[in-house]
Amino acid sequence: MGASAGMVSMGAYLPASEINPEQKDRLVSYLREETFLPAEYIEQLESQNRLPGKIETNFDGWTSRPWFDAWLANLPPKKRNDPFQGTKERRRVPLDPVSVRESMIAHPMLPSDAETLAGALALLNGNINKDEIDLLLVASQVPDLALPANASLVQHKLKLQNAGAYHVDTCCSSFVTMLEIAEAMVKARIKDNVLIIASYIDSLVNDKSTYFSVNTGDAAVAAVVKAVGGEYGYLASA
């Protein structure tokens, strides 16, 4: 039996998550030297000891708003007694610094920037040389643009000079699909080190008039897949 493949490192961008001082210094240095992430995000991380973004509570987003009573009255009857369905908070990305400077209406962080941050964390957490990555797979539930796909943008922002890149979309199961693809390619020796990244940046599309808007927030996650020995590695999915 040949060598198996599996995830050897992971990283996640969860807005407003605290970073310990030792990791913060390494991450700040890495982001400045090894990525094209906008400097404003790196400065926020450095000064606040947390990943850029904020925590939105039910009070912040709904109950403190003047339209809350009308919103509540318009919910489906079975939702009115528990409108937040157990959700107490959700994470939100910060505003995009370029749009703050140049646009009349600023927009949230670009998904490719969130994906870049998650990818950098996965590489850093595993002490993996980015030049060893030979394939990047990206699933963006909400992409920056229709074209080009975010995979190309993230490849550029992470400076992955030796990696091909393409987009994968099987909706909510995209991370599992990318894991299957990466595992198969590594096991077949077509690729050696595959970086997979998935994101959902809800702040770009959130419509608070809908009852399910209370359950969605922002995040990005990444993993590196490579050959592993022994009894470790990916088994199957269903």
Sequence and secondary structure as in RCSB ss.txt:
>XXXX:A:sequence
MGASAGMVSMGAYLPASEINPEQKDRLVSYLREETFLPAEYIEQLESQNRLPGKIETNFDGWTSRPWFDAWLANL
PPKKRNDPFQGTKERRRVPLDPVSVRESMIAHPMLPSDAETLAGALALLNGNINKDEIDLLLVASQVPDLALPAN
ASLVQHKLKLQNAGAYHVDTCCSSFVTMLEIAEAMVKARIKDNVLIIASYIDSLVNDKSTYFSVNTGDAAVAAVV
KAVGGEYGYLASA
>XXXX:A:secstr
   EEEEEEEEEE TT B  HHHHHHHHHHHHHH    HHHHHHHHHHTB S EEEEHIIIIITSTTHHHHHHTS
 GGGTTSTTTT  EEEE  B HHHHHH SS  B  HHHHHHHHHHHHHHHTT  GGG  EEEEEESS S SSS H
HHHHHHHTT TT EEEE   GGGHHHHHHHHHHHHHHTTS SEEEEEEEEEGGGT  TTSGGGGG  EEEEEEEE
EEE TT S     
